[in-house]
Amino acid sequence: EIRNNELKINKNIKESEENQKLTTEYGIDKINPLIKDPSITKIECIGPEKYLLINKNSEINSIKIILDKDEINSILNYFSNETKIPRTGGVFKAILGNLIITAINSEFGGPRFIITKIYSKDSEFL
């Protein structure tokens, strides 16, 4: 009988890990097309339930993608998990590949972030 309880506990742990993976990736799926678009250099989320702002061809445009608080947190958790940088305190900053994310955890306005793409440029000094 103890054996059955151990199996149930292990199954519950496995299910919760899978659910956690789902919740950490569903927000990033919404902005992934923006990340992959080479003409977009910056993605800005000014808070939950607000349109995203993008910097495309040196113009700032509002696009009809809205993230809720959970989706924003899932994006921040995704960057935190991938970079192994914990989300502590009010400000979070991390670099993942060619992406820099700067985020603020605000109780007043909700979490917000800016993702900036960086591209290597040849230096005129080398």
N, C-alpha and C positions, 0 to 999 in steps of 0.2 A: 504493500500500500504506500509506503514511503517512496518507492520507486515511481509510482504514478504521479505523485505530487511533484517530484523532481522534474519529470517530463513536462508537466503542465507549466511549471515555472520557466523552464528552458524555452518552451514554445512561446510563452508570453514575452520573454525577453527578446526573442528573435522577431516577433511581430512588432514590438514597440520600436526596435531598431529599424525595421523596414518602414514603419510609419514616419519615423523621424527623418529618414532619407527622403521620403516623399515631400514632407513639409519643408525640407531645406532646399528642394530643387524646383518646386512649382512656381516660385516667383521669378527665378532666373530664366525659366522657359519663356515667360512673357516678354522679357527684354532681350533675349538671345538674338532675334533678328536685327535689332538695333546695334548690338555689339558686333555682329558679323558684317554690317554694312560699312564698307571702307570710307564712304563719304561723310559718315557721322563721326565727329571727333569728341563729343561730350554728350552725356545723358544725365539729366538732372531731375531728381524727384524732390519736389518742394514740400512734400508731406502726403499723408494718406488721403485718398479720395480726391486728389488733384491731378490734372493732366501733366504728363511728363513733358519736359522741355528738352529739345535736342539742338545741338550746334551742328548744322550741316552746311557745308560750303560757306563758312564764316557768317551764317545767318542763324539766329536763334528762333526756333519754331516750336509751337505747342502742338503736341500730337495727341490723338484721342485714345491714349492708353492710360488707364487709371490703376494704381496699385492700392490695395488696402493695407492696413497696418501689419497683418500677418505676412502678406507677400513681401513687403519691404523688409521685415525682420528675417524672412527666409532668404532673401538676397544677401543681407548682411551676414547671416549665419553661413551661407555658402562660401562667401569670401573668407570669413573667419576660419572655417574648416579647411579650405583649400590652402590657405597661407599659414595655418597653424598659429595665427595671431588671435588671442582671446579678445572678445568684446567686453572690455572693462571700462568703467567710467563713462563720461558723456561723449567722448570723441573717439572715433575708430578710423584708422588710416592703414591701408594695405596696398601692396603691389602684387598683382597676379598676371604674369606674362607681360603683355603690353598695356595692361589696364591698371589705373590707379583709382582706388575708391576712397573717398573721404566721406564720412558719415557722422551724423550727430544724433544721439539718442535724447530726444527732448520729451519731457512729460507734458509740456504745454502744447506744442504743435505736432507731436508725434515724431517718429523717426524720419529722417531725410538723408539723401545721399547725392553725391556727384561722382559719376564714373567718367574718367578722362582717359582717352587713348593716347599712348605715346608711341612715336615712331622714331627709329634711329635716323639721324641725319648725318651726313658727312661733315666733319668739322673743317672749317677753312684754315685752322691752325695746324692740322696734321699733314 
